[in-house]
Amino acid sequence: MEVRKEHVKALEIRTIVLSILVSAASAVICMQIISRIGVTPNTSIIGALLAMLLARMPIEGMKSFRSLDRQNLVQTMTSGAGFAAANCTLLSVSIFYAYGELSLLFPMLLGAGIATLIGMHLVYRTFDSELFPAAGSWPPGVATAQALIAGDEGGKKGRSLLIAIILGAVGSSRLFAFPTLGIGGLPMAGVGIAFIANVTAMIALAIGLIVRGYFPVISTWIAPIAESMGFASLPVDLGKTYIPHGFMIGAGAITLVQALMIIFKDKKGASTSGVVERYAVSAALLKKTLSYHVLLFAAGAISLAVLSGIWTEMSIEKLFLWIVWCTFSATVAPVLVGLSAMHSGWFPGFAVSIIFLSLGIFMHFPSHALVLLTGYVASTGPCFADMGYDLKTGWIIRGRGANPEYEIDGRRQQMISEVIGGVVAVVVTGLLMRMHFKLDMIPPVSRVFAATVKAGLHPEILRQLIVASVFGAALQFVGGARRAVGILFATGLLINNPIYGVGLLVALLIRWPLERKYKSELEIYGGGFVAGDGIYGFVNALVRTFG
């Protein structure tokens, strides 16, 4: 008779107490980092390293943390709290500060918290579906799993990972900085991700990054062609236009259609190739899950309207439109962010939020309603991506789904840990946000959101969005749903980091001849590069923040 394997419980006293303490510290630190630096480090890998350090403390009570499952739960809560505090709750309330209005801080904090928790639950219920398969890339999740496993096993795998971590940290440091070329260090995380992620998606992301970064040069090459097509002039800097956002709108629209086709297509049990594809979340359950979360996001939007009092500022028709747009945006945003995160390890959460804000301005919503919409939508995607990485880590640690019952229980425990981390983030933000405001320490993107609301949009911007969306839609359609070429190319256009794109292409050229024979070794080194880059980035951010 087979003995049932029990997973470590997230609510065990020895696990939850220490996890909450570490999570609160993670939330405080990440809030400081995003306020001063503008981005947050890879909290998943940092959480994993903290869990491994706890397991090796010479204290009797810490021996239980040598369990990979327990380390995964600590890492999940730590990562969730840090990510939620920085990228969701603090970012959202800071929009009102940047806008110059502090009367709606607590409604915004509660709304951001609601959206964050719903986003966490959404990825939990859709992970290992055809839309978000557990076997998908989820590169930071693979990197974290490799770190935990290698740290537990040691031996050759441990030595390989340690070497890769050192190379990742040293390569991304200022030892390899070339200021005249705008390079602050080698893109070691990009190299590592390219060793792990989907090749086609990586090529699309790399091209998008290169086009965005080097467009001033590229524009001089294509100017004659553009003029022959009737365009009077080309922009010198794509970042000062809404062309990248238009690409994402078009690619996102096609992605939404492709996702609906996956959800509603008739299932006969076999793929077109004749190979049966099995997922823990069936198409029918995926359909019910998404429908249920649409209702949850709608309930959250209604609650936000009531708590903030914005329902008194709009007519019934306008209020209904705001709730519908808020619900639609909050549902679509995490799907787009999640697909990008799954395929590439990048998640364009802020850029996607700008898109829905921009379109909301054209609907003539009042300014308070626009800020609330932006904060609510911006809180749905980041933790969706972060928890997707953490679930991938757990899936690998638990044997890649070999024991379905054990896997489902483990995933449930991770969900509990992540939600607790989200609640910790809301509490920490509520306690510290006014201190941040007094010091004028807020995420830079919050100022961008506030400035966009104040400025409104010009009809020329709408034209750019429409024209670019056609090209984005075409690219996503040609690439197909499984490759997300349009989404990843648009993601690259939204990020000003061309050296990262070059690093991706170089890494893919290295991967090509080695993958068939050394796939497992490439995965270990890829995970190590990501971990090393993340460690250096975290330490460097701490020094810059508190130094």
Secondary structure as GFF3:
##gff-version 3
##sequence-region A 1 547
A	DSSP	alpha_helix	13	36	.	.	.	ID=ss1
A	DSSP	alpha_helix	43	55	.	.	.	ID=ss2
A	DSSP	three_ten_helix	60	66	.	.	.	ID=ss3
A	DSSP	alpha_helix	68	84	.	.	.	ID=ss4
A	DSSP	pi_helix	85	90	.	.	.	ID=ss5
A	DSSP	alpha_helix	91	99	.	.	.	ID=ss6
A	DSSP	alpha_helix	105	126	.	.	.	ID=ss7
A	DSSP	alpha_helix	139	153	.	.	.	ID=ss8
A	DSSP	alpha_helix	155	172	.	.	.	ID=ss9
A	DSSP	three_ten_helix	174	176	.	.	.	ID=ss10
A	DSSP	three_ten_helix	179	181	.	.	.	ID=ss11
A	DSSP	alpha_helix	188	196	.	.	.	ID=ss12
A	DSSP	alpha_helix	199	213	.	.	.	ID=ss13
A	DSSP	alpha_helix	215	228	.	.	.	ID=ss14
A	DSSP	three_ten_helix	238	240	.	.	.	ID=ss15
A	DSSP	alpha_helix	243	264	.	.	.	ID=ss16
A	DSSP	alpha_helix	283	308	.	.	.	ID=ss17
A	DSSP	three_ten_helix	310	312	.	.	.	ID=ss18
A	DSSP	alpha_helix	316	344	.	.	.	ID=ss19
A	DSSP	alpha_helix	349	362	.	.	.	ID=ss20
A	DSSP	alpha_helix	367	378	.	.	.	ID=ss21
A	DSSP	alpha_helix	382	397	.	.	.	ID=ss22
A	DSSP	alpha_helix	404	438	.	.	.	ID=ss23
A	DSSP	alpha_helix	444	455	.	.	.	ID=ss24
A	DSSP	alpha_helix	459	479	.	.	.	ID=ss25
A	DSSP	alpha_helix	485	493	.	.	.	ID=ss26
A	DSSP	alpha_helix	498	546	.	.	.	ID=ss27
###
